[in-house]
Amino acid sequence: MSLIKYVEQKNRWRALFGEPELDIRNAKDRQQIARMIDADLSPENLTCDGELSRSQVQQRYSQLTRAARDLQRVDPSVKFYEFA
């Protein structure tokens, strides 16, 4: 499941900065995850400011949209802006 991998990756980064782990069982965390996916889907972040190749961008986009769809299946009430 792409969502699980995405959250695990984000939690590894959060641990480095002493931030609490995100949990997909928590509604507040689910919305925060949706905002994070949105941020990652922004053109600047998706392309790493133009540093990624087209195939890398496409792979990243596919992973993020799969995670977003997984999150919507878990909680249809989450709000996205970049992912529609």
The first five atom37 places (N, CA, C, CB, O) and aatype in JSON, in Angstrom:
{
  "aatype": [12, 15, 10, 9, 11, 18, 19, 6, 5, 11, 2, 1, 17, 1, 0, 10, 13, 7, 6, 14, 6, 10, 3, 9, 1, 2, 0, 11, 3, 1, 5, 5, 9, 0, 1, 12, 9, 3, 0, 3, 10, 15, 14, 6, 2, 10, 16, 4, 3, 7, 6, 10, 15, 1, 15, 5, 19, 5, 5, 1, 18, 15, 5, 10, 16, 1, 0, 0, 1, 3, 10, 5, 1, 19, 3, 14, 15, 19, 11, 13, 18, 6, 13, 0],
  "atom_mask": [
    [1, 1, 1, 1, 1],
    [1, 1, 1, 1, 1],
    [1, 1, 1, 1, 1],
    [1, 1, 1, 1, 1],
    [1, 1, 1, 1, 1],
    [1, 1, 1, 1, 1],
    [1, 1, 1, 1, 1],
    [1, 1, 1, 1, 1],
    [1, 1, 1, 1, 1],
    [1, 1, 1, 1, 1],
    [1, 1, 1, 1, 1],
    [1, 1, 1, 1, 1],
    [1, 1, 1, 1, 1],
    [1, 1, 1, 1, 1],
    [1, 1, 1, 1, 1],
    [1, 1, 1, 1, 1],
    [1, 1, 1, 1, 1],
    [1, 1, 1, 0, 1],
    [1, 1, 1, 1, 1],
    [1, 1, 1, 1, 1],
    [1, 1, 1, 1, 1],
    [1, 1, 1, 1, 1],
    [1, 1, 1, 1, 1],
    [1, 1, 1, 1, 1],
    [1, 1, 1, 1, 1],
    [1, 1, 1, 1, 1],
    [1, 1, 1, 1, 1],
    [1, 1, 1, 1, 1],
    [1, 1, 1, 1, 1],
    [1, 1, 1, 1, 1],
    [1, 1, 1, 1, 1],
    [1, 1, 1, 1, 1],
    [1, 1, 1, 1, 1],
    [1, 1, 1, 1, 1],
    [1, 1, 1, 1, 1],
    [1, 1, 1, 1, 1],
    [1, 1, 1, 1, 1],
    [1, 1, 1, 1, 1],
    [1, 1, 1, 1, 1],
    [1, 1, 1, 1, 1],
    [1, 1, 1, 1, 1],
    [1, 1, 1, 1, 1],
    [1, 1, 1, 1, 1],
    [1, 1, 1, 1, 1],
    [1, 1, 1, 1, 1],
    [1, 1, 1, 1, 1],
    [1, 1, 1, 1, 1],
    [1, 1, 1, 1, 1],
    [1, 1, 1, 1, 1],
    [1, 1, 1, 0, 1],
    [1, 1, 1, 1, 1],
    [1, 1, 1, 1, 1],
    [1, 1, 1, 1, 1],
    [1, 1, 1, 1, 1],
    [1, 1, 1, 1, 1],
    [1, 1, 1, 1, 1],
    [1, 1, 1, 1, 1],
    [1, 1, 1, 1, 1],
    [1, 1, 1, 1, 1],
    [1, 1, 1, 1, 1],
    [1, 1, 1, 1, 1],
    [1, 1, 1, 1, 1],
    [1, 1, 1, 1, 1],
    [1, 1, 1, 1, 1],
    [1, 1, 1, 1, 1],
    [1, 1, 1, 1, 1],
    [1, 1, 1, 1, 1],
    [1, 1, 1, 1, 1],
    [1, 1, 1, 1, 1],
    [1, 1, 1, 1, 1],
    [1, 1, 1, 1, 1],
    [1, 1, 1, 1, 1],
    [1, 1, 1, 1, 1],
    [1, 1, 1, 1, 1],
    [1, 1, 1, 1, 1],
    [1, 1, 1, 1, 1],
    [1, 1, 1, 1, 1],
    [1, 1, 1, 1, 1],
    [1, 1, 1, 1, 1],
    [1, 1, 1, 1, 1],
    [1, 1, 1, 1, 1],
    [1, 1, 1, 1, 1],
    [1, 1, 1, 1, 1],
    [1, 1, 1, 1, 1]
  ],
  "atom_positions": [
    [[0.85, -1.18, 0.0], [0.0, 0.0, 0.0], [0.9, 1.25, 0.0], [-0.97, -0.01, 1.24], [1.75, 1.42, 0.88]],
    [[0.7, 2.09, -0.97], [1.54, 3.29, -1.13], [1.42, 4.24, 0.05], [1.17, 4.02, -2.4], [2.4, 4.89, 0.43]],
    [[0.25, 4.32, 0.62], [0.04, 5.22, 1.76], [0.92, 4.82, 2.94], [-1.44, 5.23, 2.18], [1.53, 5.67, 3.58]],
    [[0.97, 3.55, 3.22], [1.78, 3.06, 4.35], [3.25, 3.42, 4.13], [1.63, 1.52, 4.51], [3.91, 3.91, 5.04]],
    [[3.75, 3.18, 2.92], [5.15, 3.51, 2.62], [5.39, 5.01, 2.75], [5.52, 3.03, 1.2], [6.42, 5.44, 3.28]],
    [[4.44, 5.8, 2.27], [4.57, 7.25, 2.35], [4.64, 7.7, 3.8], [3.4, 7.94, 1.62], [5.51, 8.5, 4.17]],
    [[3.74, 7.21, 4.62], [3.7, 7.6, 6.03], [4.95, 7.12, 6.76], [2.44, 7.05, 6.72], [5.5, 7.84, 7.59]],
    [[5.41, 5.92, 6.46], [6.64, 5.42, 7.08], [7.82, 6.33, 6.75], [6.94, 3.98, 6.62], [8.63, 6.65, 7.62]],
    [[7.92, 6.74, 5.48], [9.01, 7.64, 5.07], [8.91, 8.98, 5.81], [8.98, 7.86, 3.54], [9.91, 9.49, 6.31]],
    [[7.72, 9.54, 5.87], [7.53, 10.82, 6.56], [7.85, 10.68, 8.05], [6.09, 11.34, 6.36], [8.44, 11.58, 8.65]],
    [[7.46, 9.57, 8.64], [7.74, 9.36, 10.07], [9.24, 9.22, 10.34], [7.0, 8.12, 10.57], [9.71, 9.63, 11.4]],
    [[9.98, 8.64, 9.41], [11.44, 8.57, 9.59], [12.03, 9.98, 9.62], [12.11, 7.74, 8.45], [12.89, 10.27, 10.46]],
    [[11.58, 10.85, 8.73], [12.05, 12.24, 8.73], [11.62, 12.96, 10.0], [11.53, 12.98, 7.51], [12.4, 13.71, 10.59]],
    [[10.37, 12.74, 10.41], [9.86, 13.4, 11.61], [10.67, 12.97, 12.84], [8.36, 13.07, 11.81], [10.91, 13.79, 13.73]],
    [[11.08, 11.72, 12.9], [11.86, 11.23, 14.03], [13.2, 11.96, 14.12], [12.09, 9.71, 13.91], [13.69, 12.24, 15.22]],
    [[13.78, 12.26, 12.97], [15.06, 12.99, 12.97], [14.94, 14.36, 13.62], [15.57, 13.15, 11.54], [15.89, 14.87, 14.21]],
    [[13.75, 14.95, 13.51], [13.52, 16.29, 14.06], [12.75, 16.28, 15.37], [12.79, 17.13, 13.05], [12.32, 17.32, 15.86]],
    [[12.58, 15.08, 15.93], [11.9, 14.95, 17.22], [10.41, 15.23, 17.17], [0.0, 0.0, 0.0], [9.81, 15.56, 18.19]],
    [[9.81, 15.1, 16.0], [8.37, 15.32, 15.86], [7.62, 14.02, 16.09], [8.04, 15.91, 14.46], [8.17, 12.94, 15.83]],
    [[6.39, 14.09, 16.57], [5.62, 12.86, 16.81], [5.27, 12.15, 15.5], [4.34, 13.17, 17.6], [5.14, 12.79, 14.45]],
    [[5.12, 10.85, 15.59], [4.75, 10.06, 14.42], [3.32, 10.36, 14.0], [4.91, 8.56, 14.7], [2.47, 10.68, 14.83]],
    [[3.08, 10.24, 12.69], [1.74, 10.34, 12.15], [1.11, 8.95, 12.18], [1.75, 10.93, 10.7], [1.79, 7.95, 11.99]],
    [[-0.19, 8.91, 12.41], [-0.91, 7.64, 12.49], [-2.16, 7.75, 11.62], [-1.29, 7.29, 13.98], [-3.0, 8.63, 11.84]],
    [[-2.29, 6.87, 10.63], [-3.45, 6.95, 9.73], [-4.77, 6.59, 10.42], [-3.25, 6.04, 8.54], [-5.84, 6.77, 9.84]],
    [[-4.69, 6.1, 11.64], [-5.93, 5.81, 12.39], [-6.49, 7.06, 13.05], [-5.67, 4.73, 13.45], [-7.6, 7.03, 13.57]],
    [[-5.74, 8.15, 13.03], [-6.14, 9.41, 13.67], [-6.61, 10.38, 12.58], [-4.96, 10.02, 14.5], [-5.87, 10.66, 11.64]],
    [[-7.84, 10.91, 12.71], [-8.42, 11.79, 11.7], [-7.58, 13.05, 11.48], [-9.83, 12.18, 12.09], [-7.39, 13.48, 10.34]],
    [[-7.08, 13.63, 12.55], [-6.26, 14.84, 12.43], [-4.98, 14.53, 11.65], [-5.91, 15.41, 13.83], [-4.57, 15.32, 10.79]],
    [[-4.36, 13.4, 11.95], [-3.15, 13.0, 11.23], [-3.45, 12.72, 9.76], [-2.52, 11.75, 11.89], [-2.64, 13.03, 8.89]],
    [[-4.62, 12.12, 9.47], [-4.97, 11.84, 8.08], [-5.05, 13.13, 7.27], [-6.3, 11.08, 8.0], [-4.59, 13.19, 6.13]],
    [[-5.64, 14.18, 7.86], [-5.71, 15.44, 7.15], [-4.32, 16.06, 7.0], [-6.65, 16.42, 7.88], [-4.02, 16.67, 5.97]],
    [[-3.48, 15.9, 8.0], [-2.11, 16.4, 7.89], [-1.36, 15.66, 6.79], [-1.36, 16.26, 9.24], [-0.59, 16.27, 6.04]],
    [[-1.57, 14.37, 6.69], [-0.95, 13.57, 5.63], [-1.43, 14.06, 4.27], [-1.27, 12.06, 5.81], [-0.64, 14.17, 3.33]],
    [[-2.72, 14.36, 4.15], [-3.26, 14.89, 2.89], [-2.58, 16.2, 2.53], [-4.79, 15.1, 3.0], [-2.24, 16.42, 1.36]],
    [[-2.37, 17.07, 3.51], [-1.68, 18.34, 3.24], [-0.22, 18.1, 2.81], [-1.71, 19.24, 4.49], [0.31, 18.81, 1.96]],
    [[0.4, 17.1, 3.4], [1.78, 16.78, 3.03], [1.85, 16.25, 1.6], [2.38, 15.75, 4.02], [2.76, 16.61, 0.84]],
    [[0.91, 15.4, 1.24], [0.87, 14.89, -0.14], [0.65, 16.06, -1.09], [-0.26, 13.82, -0.31], [1.31, 16.16, -2.12]],
    [[-0.29, 16.95, -0.75], [-0.52, 18.14, -1.57], [0.77, 18.93, -1.75], [-1.59, 19.03, -0.93], [1.1, 19.34, -2.86]],
    [[1.49, 19.14, -0.67], [2.74, 19.91, -0.75], [3.74, 19.19, -1.65], [3.34, 20.11, 0.67], [4.44, 19.83, -2.44]],
    [[3.82, 17.88, -1.53], [4.75, 17.12, -2.36], [4.35, 17.12, -3.84], [4.85, 15.69, -1.86], [5.2, 16.95, -4.72]],
    [[3.05, 17.32, -4.11], [2.57, 17.37, -5.49], [2.7, 18.75, -6.12], [1.13, 16.93, -5.53], [2.45, 18.9, -7.32]],
    [[3.07, 19.75, -5.35], [3.24, 21.07, -5.95], [4.36, 20.98, -6.99], [3.57, 22.16, -4.87], [5.3, 20.21, -6.81]],
    [[4.26, 21.75, -8.07], [5.25, 21.62, -9.14], [6.7, 21.76, -8.67], [4.98, 22.64, -10.19], [7.58, 21.04, -9.14]],
    [[6.95, 22.68, -7.77], [8.33, 22.89, -7.29], [8.85, 21.67, -6.55], [8.4, 24.12, -6.38], [9.99, 21.24, -6.76]],
    [[8.02, 21.12, -5.68], [8.45, 19.96, -4.89], [8.47, 18.69, -5.74], [7.54, 19.77, -3.68], [9.36, 17.85, -5.59]],
    [[7.48, 18.55, -6.61], [7.39, 17.35, -7.44], [8.61, 17.2, -8.33], [6.13, 17.39, -8.29], [9.11, 16.09, -8.52]],
    [[9.1, 18.3, -8.86], [10.24, 18.25, -9.78], [11.56, 18.55, -9.09], [10.02, 19.23, -10.9], [12.61, 18.58, -9.74]],
    [[11.53, 18.78, -7.76], [12.73, 19.21, -7.02], [13.34, 20.42, -7.71], [13.77, 18.05, -6.92], [14.53, 20.46, -8.02]],
    [[12.49, 21.42, -7.93], [12.89, 22.67, -8.6], [13.54, 22.41, -9.96], [13.84, 23.46, -7.72], [14.51, 23.08, -10.32]],
    [[13.01, 21.44, -10.69], [13.49, 21.16, -12.04], [14.71, 20.27, -12.1], [0.0, 0.0, 0.0], [15.27, 20.07, -13.18]],
    [[15.14, 19.74, -10.99], [16.35, 18.92, -10.95], [16.12, 17.46, -11.36], [16.95, 18.96, -9.58], [17.06, 16.77, -11.72]],
    [[14.87, 16.99, -11.29], [14.59, 15.59, -11.61], [14.32, 15.41, -13.1], [13.4, 15.08, -10.8], [13.84, 16.32, -13.77]],
    [[14.63, 14.24, -13.6], [14.32, 13.91, -14.99], [12.81, 13.69, -15.13], [15.12, 12.65, -15.46], [12.1, 13.52, -14.14]],
    [[12.36, 13.7, -16.36], [10.93, 13.49, -16.62], [10.45, 12.15, -16.06], [10.65, 13.57, -18.13], [9.37, 12.06, -15.48]],
    [[11.26, 11.1, -16.24], [10.85, 9.78, -15.74], [10.83, 9.76, -14.21], [11.81, 8.7, -16.26], [9.96, 9.1, -13.62]],
    [[11.76, 10.46, -13.55], [11.74, 10.52, -12.09], [10.51, 11.27, -11.59], [13.03, 11.19, -11.57], [9.9, 10.89, -10.6]],
    [[10.16, 12.35, -12.29], [8.97, 13.12, -11.91], [7.73, 12.25, -12.07], [8.85, 14.41, -12.77], [6.86, 12.26, -11.21]],
    [[7.64, 11.52, -13.17], [6.48, 10.67, -13.4], [6.37, 9.58, -12.34], [6.55, 10.04, -14.79], [5.28, 9.28, -11.86]],
    [[7.5, 8.99, -11.98], [7.5, 7.95, -10.95], [7.05, 8.53, -9.62], [8.9, 7.31, -10.81], [6.23, 7.94, -8.91]],
    [[7.58, 9.69, -9.29], [7.22, 10.35, -8.03], [5.73, 10.72, -8.02], [8.07, 11.62, -7.82], [5.05, 10.53, -7.01]],
    [[5.25, 11.24, -9.14], [3.83, 11.61, -9.26], [2.94, 10.38, -9.07], [3.56, 12.26, -10.65], [1.94, 10.44, -8.36]],
    [[3.31, 9.28, -9.69], [2.53, 8.04, -9.57], [2.48, 7.56, -8.12], [3.12, 6.93, -10.46], [1.42, 7.17, -7.63]],
    [[3.62, 7.59, -7.43], [3.66, 7.15, -6.04], [2.78, 8.05, -5.16], [5.11, 7.16, -5.51], [2.04, 7.56, -4.3]],
    [[2.86, 9.35, -5.38], [2.08, 10.29, -4.57], [0.59, 10.17, -4.84], [2.54, 11.71, -4.83], [-0.21, 10.23, -3.91]],
    [[0.21, 10.0, -6.1], [-1.22, 9.89, -6.39], [-1.79, 8.56, -5.88], [-1.47, 10.02, -7.9], [-2.95, 8.5, -5.48]],
    [[-0.98, 7.5, -5.9], [-1.44, 6.24, -5.31], [-1.65, 6.4, -3.8], [-0.42, 5.1, -5.59], [-2.64, 5.92, -3.25]],
    [[-0.72, 7.08, -3.14], [-0.86, 7.32, -1.7], [-2.1, 8.17, -1.43], [0.41, 8.02, -1.14], [-2.82, 7.92, -0.46]],
    [[-2.35, 9.16, -2.26], [-3.53, 10.02, -2.09], [-4.81, 9.2, -2.27], [-3.51, 11.19, -3.1], [-5.75, 9.35, -1.49]],
    [[-4.85, 8.34, -3.28], [-6.05, 7.5, -3.48], [-6.24, 6.55, -2.3], [-5.93, 6.69, -4.8], [-7.36, 6.33, -1.85]],
    [[-5.15, 5.98, -1.81], [-5.24, 5.09, -0.65], [-5.81, 5.85, 0.54], [-3.85, 4.5, -0.29], [-6.66, 5.33, 1.27]],
    [[-5.34, 7.07, 0.74], [-5.82, 7.88, 1.87], [-7.3, 8.2, 1.7], [-5.01, 9.17, 2.0], [-8.05, 8.19, 2.68]],
    [[-7.73, 8.49, 0.48], [-9.15, 8.77, 0.25], [-10.01, 7.53, 0.51], [-9.37, 9.25, -1.18], [-11.15, 7.66, 0.96]],
    [[-9.47, 6.35, 0.23], [-10.22, 5.12, 0.53], [-10.37, 4.94, 2.04], [-9.51, 3.9, -0.09], [-11.41, 4.49, 2.52]],
    [[-9.32, 5.28, 2.78], [-9.36, 5.17, 4.24], [-10.3, 6.21, 4.83], [-7.94, 5.32, 4.83], [-11.06, 5.92, 5.75]],
    [[-10.24, 7.43, 4.3], [-11.05, 8.53, 4.83], [-11.48, 9.44, 3.68], [-10.25, 9.35, 5.9], [-10.74, 10.34, 3.28]],
    [[-12.69, 9.22, 3.16], [-13.17, 10.04, 2.04], [-13.35, 11.52, 2.39], [-14.48, 9.49, 1.55], [-13.53, 12.34, 1.49]],
    [[-13.31, 11.87, 3.66], [-13.54, 13.27, 4.06], [-12.28, 14.13, 4.0], [-14.09, 13.31, 5.45], [-12.37, 15.34, 4.15]],
    [[-11.09, 13.52, 3.77], [-9.87, 14.33, 3.73], [-9.93, 15.26, 2.52], [-8.61, 13.44, 3.67], [-10.48, 14.91, 1.48]],
    [[-9.36, 16.44, 2.68], [-9.37, 17.45, 1.63], [-7.99, 17.55, 0.97], [-9.79, 18.82, 2.19], [-6.97, 17.61, 1.65]],
    [[-8.01, 17.55, -0.36], [-6.8, 17.75, -1.16], [-7.02, 18.98, -2.02], [-6.49, 16.49, -2.05], [-8.16, 19.36, -2.31]],
    [[-5.93, 19.61, -2.42], [-6.01, 20.76, -3.32], [-5.23, 20.51, -4.6], [-5.48, 22.03, -2.62], [-5.73, 20.79, -5.68]],
    [[-4.03, 19.98, -4.5], [-3.22, 19.66, -5.69], [-3.72, 18.38, -6.34], [-1.73, 19.52, -5.33], [-3.71, 18.26, -7.56]],
    [[-4.16, 17.44, -5.54], [-4.66, 16.16, -6.04], [-6.18, 16.26, -6.1], [-4.21, 14.94, -5.13], [-6.84, 16.48, -5.09]],
    [[-6.71, 16.1, -7.3], [-8.18, 16.2, -7.42], [-8.73, 15.01, -8.16], [-8.58, 17.48, -8.15], [-9.94, 14.92, -8.36]]
  ]
}
